[in-house]
Every structure is written in C-alpha cells, then in structure tokens.
C-alpha cells in the first residue's frame, strides 16, 4: 500500500513539473556529474605523483638502443588488391591471417611468404580478423554486423571457396574487432558500433554475455577494439569512441570493473601488457598510454613529436614479449618503437629501407616475440625480424 501511495506521489509531482523545470533539473544534474568527474580526475592526478619514465630515469635505467640492422624487413607479403585492415598471428608463429578492403581473408605462411588460403567473404566490407588458438579456424567481422567463422580444414565449395562454418549474429552495428579466448577455440569476444561487446559460444552460435548497452557502466559510443588478458582470459579491456577504455570481467557482464580516462579522442586500439596487470592504448588524439588495471591510474603517455597534428592517429599497438618495447602504428606511415620505461622513441620503422608507402593500419607480434608484422593502406604486409646482435626484448 505504501509503495502504491509513493508511486502516485511521484506521478503527481511529475505532472505538476513543467517541461522547462525538467530540462533545468536535467541540466543541473549533468553539470553536477561533470564537476564530480573533474574532481575525481584532479584527485587521481594528485595521488599519481610520478610516472614510469620519471621513476625509471631516477633509478638510472639506460634506454634501449637499436642499430641499423637490429630490426629489418625480411619479407613483404603481396596479394591483396585493397587496403589491409587487420591481421593476426597463430600461436605457432608460422602463419598470419589478414583482412583487406578487397573483401578477402588471406592466410599466409610467414616463413615462405606463400598463401595457404584465400577466402572470399560473403560481405566484402571486412574490418577485423583473428586466428583461433589452435590455428584451425579464423574469424572475421565488418559492416554486415556479424562475425563469420571459417574452418580451415573444411573442403571448398563448388566455387572453390571456403564455406562459412558458423555465423554469429546479434550485434546491431558493425563488428569492429574480434578476439578468441587465448586458451580455447570455443569462445570469442566481439566489439561493435552498437556500443557493446559480446562473448560468444562458437559451438552453439549463441551469445553468452553482453557487455554494455542498457547498462550505465558501458560505453556511450562505438566500441572499436578489445584485448583479452593472456594471464586471465575472463578479463578483457575495450576501447571506444567515447575516449575511454573499460575493463570487464566475463563472469559479471552487468557493469564494467573499471573505466579509464585520459585520452582526448577515440581509443582505436587496446592491448594487454604481457604480465596482464597493465594495458596499452592508442588513440585518435595521437598518443599511446599505459594504464594499471589494479589502481586505474595512467602510468605513462607516449607522445608523437607531431602530436599537435589533428590528422595524426594511432591505429594499432603491440608490446614486445617482455613489455620493454611498445610498437605503435600511425596514420602518417610512421611505426614507432617506444621504450616503455623511459617513454623514448628508439626506432621508426617508417624511416627504414623497404618500409610501407602508406599509413600503418594494423600490426601484431608473433607469439615468441621474434617477428613483427605490419599491414598498410599500400595493400602489403611486411614482416620485421630482429637481426644483427639484437636479442629478443
């Protein structure tokens, strides 16, 4: 009875309030939220009394040095007839899958540069691709709002094309990124322009969990990238056009574990640090950043010298096997190798011999850390290997 009377009172109050009053209250509430967010930001800055580079320099850490032959382009993979949008390595480091504007996936033998599979896609507007942990299947997604799974061991159809083994349908916007769980072929996470991420059971083709959307702790704009924690596959991080990155626990989809602020543009790329306690981001604001998932603090900013150029975006990021190096691809064709400890750029692959002739759209490191692959709008992929006297870092 009390609940009934209370609901009537609220309804009567809303009837008495004019539209102008409601707008005024909404505006006041929005300003209060913005003020509280700014206070929180200032409090975080106050607690964060140093960054990684300052601390490392104080400890006398020497910067990483690269000679002219320490990282060289050893192979160029040619075969796509459109811009290369995405790539991924198999855990055995021998194969790479790439997705292109030409509407095809190509599986490459990274050791010989030969194509082992060329897959014509049902929808040519592909944006992402991923290899399964066993290397038996590949996934892709794009503007058709679905994620398609291909079994590389399936026989080709009458048109000599590989048939779709499973279609994961459920997003209401384009599929921007897809990533398998690192320890199994049966689960995959996708991100989408519908502001959500979805965990899929590939065996059944059904959604296991939806992250974001109607939940207030979710992203408020397109989700562009995801990275699954290699140390704890139930945790993943997402980057969005709302200029934030969010940490999620796959066992509790109702809200994000933590939201990370700092960027002033779309978060185009996210990648977990090798230890699983930190992650890196790349943004349309031209910077890369390093965050700690335990404290929520921003540990370091990596600023391109041309950071004031609004056309300069970071498209992709990856860490070396130890985490000492951060690889970042840029829209101006640069591919920087950053010393993560000292926040110094130690090498620009864009200035080396046989570098790309277009912007770097994607990159990825082999599982053993011995080679880096980059994809570009020049329609090629390039494999860069550590040479000379350089040991893996």
KAPE-V869632 format. One record per residue. N is the residue number from 0. RES is the residue in one small letter. SS is DSSP state (@ for helix, = for strand, . for the rest). Layout:
N:RES:SS ; N:RES:SS
This chain:
0:x:. ; 1:x:@ ; 2:x:@ ; 3:x:@ ; 4:x:@ ; 5:x:@ ; 6:x:@ ; 7:x:@ ; 8:x:@ ; 9:x:@ ; 10:x:@ ; 11:x:@ ; 12:x:@ ; 13:x:@ ; 14:x:@ ; 15:x:@ ; 16:x:. ; 17:x:. ; 18:x:@ ; 19:x:@ ; 20:x:@ ; 21:x:@ ; 22:x:@ ; 23:x:@ ; 24:x:@ ; 25:x:@ ; 26:x:@ ; 27:x:@ ; 28:x:@ ; 29:x:@ ; 30:x:@ ; 31:x:@ ; 32:x:@ ; 33:x:@ ; 34:x:@ ; 35:x:@ ; 36:x:@ ; 37:x:@ ; 38:x:@ ; 39:x:@ ; 40:x:@ ; 41:x:@ ; 42:x:@ ; 43:x:@ ; 44:x:@ ; 45:x:@ ; 46:x:@ ; 47:x:. ; 48:x:. ; 49:x:. ; 50:x:. ; 51:x:@ ; 52:x:@ ; 53:x:@ ; 54:x:@ ; 55:x:@ ; 56:x:@ ; 57:x:@ ; 58:x:. ; 59:x:. ; 60:x:. ; 61:x:. ; 62:x:. ; 63:x:. ; 64:x:. ; 65:x:. ; 66:x:. ; 67:x:. ; 68:x:. ; 69:x:. ; 70:x:= ; 71:x:= ; 72:x:= ; 73:x:= ; 74:x:= ; 75:x:= ; 76:x:= ; 77:x:. ; 78:x:. ; 79:x:. ; 80:x:. ; 81:x:. ; 82:x:. ; 83:x:= ; 84:x:= ; 85:x:= ; 86:x:= ; 87:x:= ; 88:x:= ; 89:x:. ; 90:x:. ; 91:x:. ; 92:x:. ; 93:x:. ; 94:x:= ; 95:x:= ; 96:x:= ; 97:x:= ; 98:x:= ; 99:x:= ; 100:x:. ; 101:x:. ; 102:x:. ; 103:x:= ; 104:x:= ; 105:x:= ; 106:x:= ; 107:x:= ; 108:x:= ; 109:x:. ; 110:x:. ; 111:x:. ; 112:x:. ; 113:x:. ; 114:x:= ; 115:x:= ; 116:x:= ; 117:x:= ; 118:x:= ; 119:x:= ; 120:x:. ; 121:x:. ; 122:x:. ; 123:x:. ; 124:x:. ; 125:x:= ; 126:x:= ; 127:x:= ; 128:x:= ; 129:x:= ; 130:x:= ; 131:x:. ; 132:x:. ; 133:x:. ; 134:x:. ; 135:x:. ; 136:x:= ; 137:x:= ; 138:x:= ; 139:x:= ; 140:x:= ; 141:x:= ; 142:x:. ; 143:x:. ; 144:x:. ; 145:x:= ; 146:x:= ; 147:x:= ; 148:x:= ; 149:x:= ; 150:x:= ; 151:x:. ; 152:x:. ; 153:x:. ; 154:x:. ; 155:x:. ; 156:x:. ; 157:x:. ; 158:x:. ; 159:x:. ; 160:x:. ; 161:x:. ; 162:x:. ; 163:x:. ; 164:x:. ; 165:x:= ; 166:x:= ; 167:x:= ; 168:x:= ; 169:x:. ; 170:x:. ; 171:x:. ; 172:x:. ; 173:x:. ; 174:x:= ; 175:x:= ; 176:x:= ; 177:x:= ; 178:x:= ; 179:x:= ; 180:x:. ; 181:x:. ; 182:x:. ; 183:x:. ; 184:x:. ; 185:x:. ; 186:x:= ; 187:x:= ; 188:x:= ; 189:x:= ; 190:x:= ; 191:x:= ; 192:x:. ; 193:x:. ; 194:x:. ; 195:x:= ; 196:x:= ; 197:x:= ; 198:x:= ; 199:x:= ; 200:x:= ; 201:x:. ; 202:x:. ; 203:x:. ; 204:x:. ; 205:x:= ; 206:x:= ; 207:x:= ; 208:x:= ; 209:x:= ; 210:x:= ; 211:x:= ; 212:x:. ; 213:x:. ; 214:x:. ; 215:x:. ; 216:x:. ; 217:x:. ; 218:x:. ; 219:x:. ; 220:x:. ; 221:x:. ; 222:x:= ; 223:x:= ; 224:x:= ; 225:x:= ; 226:x:= ; 227:x:= ; 228:x:. ; 229:x:. ; 230:x:. ; 231:x:. ; 232:x:. ; 233:x:. ; 234:x:= ; 235:x:= ; 236:x:= ; 237:x:= ; 238:x:= ; 239:x:= ; 240:x:. ; 241:x:. ; 242:x:. ; 243:x:. ; 244:x:= ; 245:x:= ; 246:x:= ; 247:x:= ; 248:x:= ; 249:x:. ; 250:x:. ; 251:x:= ; 252:x:. ; 253:x:. ; 254:x:. ; 255:x:. ; 256:x:. ; 257:x:= ; 258:x:= ; 259:x:= ; 260:x:. ; 261:x:. ; 262:x:. ; 263:x:. ; 264:x:. ; 265:x:. ; 266:x:= ; 267:x:= ; 268:x:= ; 269:x:= ; 270:x:= ; 271:x:= ; 272:x:. ; 273:x:. ; 274:x:. ; 275:x:. ; 276:x:. ; 277:x:= ; 278:x:= ; 279:x:= ; 280:x:= ; 281:x:= ; 282:x:= ; 283:x:. ; 284:x:. ; 285:x:. ; 286:x:= ; 287:x:= ; 288:x:= ; 289:x:= ; 290:x:= ; 291:x:= ; 292:x:. ; 293:x:. ; 294:x:. ; 295:x:. ; 296:x:. ; 297:x:= ; 298:x:= ; 299:x:= ; 300:x:= ; 301:x:= ; 302:x:= ; 303:x:. ; 304:x:. ; 305:x:. ; 306:x:. ; 307:x:. ; 308:x:. ; 309:x:. ; 310:x:. ; 311:x:. ; 312:x:. ; 313:x:= ; 314:x:= ; 315:x:= ; 316:x:= ; 317:x:= ; 318:x:= ; 319:x:. ; 320:x:. ; 321:x:. ; 322:x:. ; 323:x:. ; 324:x:= ; 325:x:= ; 326:x:= ; 327:x:= ; 328:x:= ; 329:x:= ; 330:x:. ; 331:x:. ; 332:x:. ; 333:x:. ; 334:x:= ; 335:x:= ; 336:x:= ; 337:x:= ; 338:x:= ; 339:x:. ; 340:x:. ; 341:x:. ; 342:x:. ; 343:x:= ; 344:x:= ; 345:x:= ; 346:x:= ; 347:x:= ; 348:x:@ ; 349:x:@ ; 350:x:@ ; 351:x:. ; 352:x:. ; 353:x:. ; 354:x:. ; 355:x:. ; 356:x:. ; 357:x:. ; 358:x:. ; 359:x:= ; 360:x:= ; 361:x:= ; 362:x:= ; 363:x:= ; 364:x:= ; 365:x:. ; 366:x:. ; 367:x:. ; 368:x:. ; 369:x:. ; 370:x:= ; 371:x:= ; 372:x:= ; 373:x:= ; 374:x:= ; 375:x:= ; 376:x:. ; 377:x:. ; 378:x:. ; 379:x:. ; 380:x:= ; 381:x:= ; 382:x:= ; 383:x:= ; 384:x:= ; 385:x:= ; 386:x:. ; 387:x:. ; 388:x:. ; 389:x:. ; 390:x:. ; 391:x:. ; 392:x:.
